[in-house]
Structures are given as structure tokens and as C-alpha cells.
Amino acid sequence: MTRRQATEDITINLTPMIDVVFLLVIFFLVGSKFREAESRIQVDVPTANTMSPMMRGPDEQIVTVDSRGGVFLADQPIALADLANQMRQAVAAYPRLKVTVRGDSNTSLQQVLEVLQTVRTAGVQDFNLANRPVRR
């Protein structure tokens, strides 16, 4: 019995790469057409003296309650009264502020609820309670 060895040539499939290249070509062609349309009509854009630069909103604030009941804002210890003031100031500057409260699983639920209540009464509308999924 003779064993036949199948010889396969190793090749790289270029079809997906060619598809991507064609899509990029089409994208740039369409984009250049829009640019031409904008330059056809001459418009003198008005100026304004009191323009404020566009600013990115603050990142999500993280309030942590450790196992001993200590409260931290951005890894700095803080009292609940000071936390309320900080949250009010942040909401005044950026009304869509997001806050996540991270409570240690060994701390009292009462302490975590007090922090959540402080955040809520300070005017924060979008707040979350951090948790970890159960691994099975």
C-alpha cells in the first residue's frame, strides 16, 4: 500500500484586504466630493467675541467606601459633608455628571446607602453602584 501525500500550497487569501482597500477608496472619493461642494459657495462666517472653548465633561467620579466605612473621592479620604459639597459643585459645573459608588462587600450596607443618598441629594442624576459578576 502506498501512501499518497497531499501537497497543499500555502496561500494568503487577499480578498478581504482588497475589499477593505476598495471601501477606503470609495470613502475618500465621497469625502472629496463634499469638500468641493463646500468650497463652491463663498460664505463669510460671522465672528463672536465671547466664545468659550468646547470642553470635555469630567470623567466619571468614583466614590469608594472601604471595609472600615471610610469614604474616598478620587482615592482621597473625604467626609460626607465635604462629599456633598464637592458633588454640588461638580453638578453645577457639569449637570450630566456620572458617579459610581464602590462599596466593599465587608462594609455595612448602611454606610453605602448614606453615600448613595449624599450623592443623590447633591443633584447627581446618573449614579451607579459598582458590583462584580459571580463566577461560576
N, C-alpha and C positions, 0 to 999 in steps of 0.2 A: 504494500500500500504506500503510495506516495502522497506526501502531504503538500498541498498547494499553498503557497504563501501569497496572500493578497497584498499587493503593494498599493498603498494609498499615497497619493501626493498630498502633502500638507499645503493647503491654500488658505489665504485670508479672504473672507467674504467682504468685498468692498461696497456692496450695495447700500448698507446703512450709512456709510460715510458719504457716498455720493448723494444720497437723499438729503442729508444734512447740508451739504455744500449747496445744493440747488435751493433749499429753503433759505439759506443765508443770502444767496444771490437775489432771490425774489424779495426778501425783506429789505435789502439795501436799495433795490430798484424802486420799490414803492416809497421808501423813505425819501429818496432823492426827488421824486415827483412832488411830494408835499412841500419840500423846501422850495422848489421852483414856484409853486402856487403862492407861497407866502411872499416871495420877492417881487411878484408882478405888480402888486398894488402898493404904492408908496403911502405909508401912514406915519404921521408924526405923533409918536406916543407921548401922552402928557407926562409931566413930571410932578412929583409931590415932595414937599419939604419934610414932612413928618412921617416918614416911613420907618417902621421898625423892622429889623431883620426877622426872617422866619426862623423860629426857634423850635427845636425838637422838644417835645414834652419830656418830663423826667421819666426815668426808668421806673419800673415797679418798685415801690417801697416794701421792704421786708421787715416785719416786726417779729421778734423771736421771744418766746417765753421758755426759759431753761428749766431744768428739773427742780431747781430750788425756788422757782417762782420769780426769778429776775427777768425784767423786761429790757430788751435791747432793740434799738433802732439803728439800722446800718452798722451792726456789730458794736455799737456804743451803748453802755447802760443808760437807761432813762427812766424817770419816774412817770407814773400815769398822767399826772397833771401836765408835765412837760410834753409828754407824747401827744396829749390833746391839743396843746398849743402848736406844736410842730405840724400836726395834721391839718389844723385850721389854716395855718399859713400856707401850707402846700396846696390845699384845696382852693384857697383864694387865688393863688398864682396859676394853678392848673386844675380846673374843675373836673377833668376826666382822670384824675389820679387813680392809680390802681395800687392796692395794698394787699399783701399776703401775710397772714399771721401764721407763724410756725410755732406750734406748742409741743414741748417734749411730752412723750407718752407717759412719763412718770410724774408730771406736774399735775396740780389739781385742775379739774375742769373749771372750777370757779374762777381761777386766775386767768385762764384763757378766755373765758366768757367776758370778764371785766375788760380785757384788752380789746376784744371784738366790739364791745359796747362803746368803749372810748373812741375807737376808730370810726364807728358808725355815727356817733353823736357829733364828731368833729366835721361831719359833712361828706365823708368818703362814700360814694355810691357803689363803687366797684371794688369789693374786697373778697378775699378767698381765705379758706382755711386749708393749709398745706397738709397733705397726707401721703402715705406711701402705699402702693398696691400690695396686696397679700400675695406672697409667692407660694405656689402650690407644688 
